[in-house]
Amino acid sequence: MTRRARITPQEAGLPLGGARRRTPGLRREEVAVLAGVGASWYQWLEQGRDISVSPQVIDAVSRVLRLSDAERRHLYLLAGLNPPAPEVVPDRRDMCDGLRRLIDTWMPYPAHIMDRYYNCVMYNDAAAVVFDMGQGPTTRNCLVDFFADPLFRTRTLSWETNARTVVAQFRAACAADPEDEGFQAVLAEVSAASPEFTALWAERDIEDQGQIRKELMHPRAGLLVVESTAMRVPARPDLLIVLHTPLAEADTAAKLEWLAGAGDRVRMLGA
């Protein structure tokens, strides 16, 4: 009702009438006509009655009421329907600057950002030092590197423990749009490179993104034990932020601080 009151007849494309309107914004009957539904049915919808509602009708009402993406998804939830995936709003793409500041502030601990296909699109200096991101023959697709990069595998002591979780989480990411060409391309590449991935994929396990314990043997710092936490930002649902937090074991925090300082010294010498 509040959103209906905010839309004027002129904004909705209705002709101006001579009589004074007592209702601010659109009348229920006008919303019903513009959305292509019955007036009584629309009244029942506003009253929250137990009626059958289709996604098509929700979208039509959302269009007439000019609901935002968040409001449209909220209306889906009110109707007892699974909401569609959030839209990537073009004017929010500049959030990448803010996300860059976020992962840089996470220094001296590793952090990186992946797109929905697990392509690494951004990483901080600590991730470059610890995971060799941006160096060597890596593809910069985190799933492909996990299974196909021999250097990554030899350094990752927890590889076998984490492999099943990594595959299950990627299957959950694919589930929203399994026919997407981007997902299909990654699956084809990693399947061709790793029989182990193919075997795990066939088990059809699914897990939500969360935390993973990683044990790494770094050539300069020795054993590193971190906990990776994957998070999404609602305004950029196409991106996944992965922050690595040092655990108390193996004096990991101090080692990461030392590695970050060593990287700074190397850059100063190069300059």
Secondary structure, DSSP 8 states (H G I E B T S, - for coil): -HHHHT--HHHHT----SS--SSSS--HHHHHHHHTS-HHHHHHHHHT-S----HHHHHHHHHHTT--HHHHHHHHHHTT---------GGGTTHHHHHHHHHHHTTTS-EEEEETT-BEEEE-HHHHHHH-TTSTT--SBHHHHHHH-HHHHHHBTTHHHHHHHHHHHHHHHHHT-TT-HHHHHHHHHHHHH-HHHHHHHHTT----S-EEEEEEEETTTEEEEEEEEEEEETTEEEEEEEEEEE-TGGGHHHHHHHHHHHHHHHHHHH-
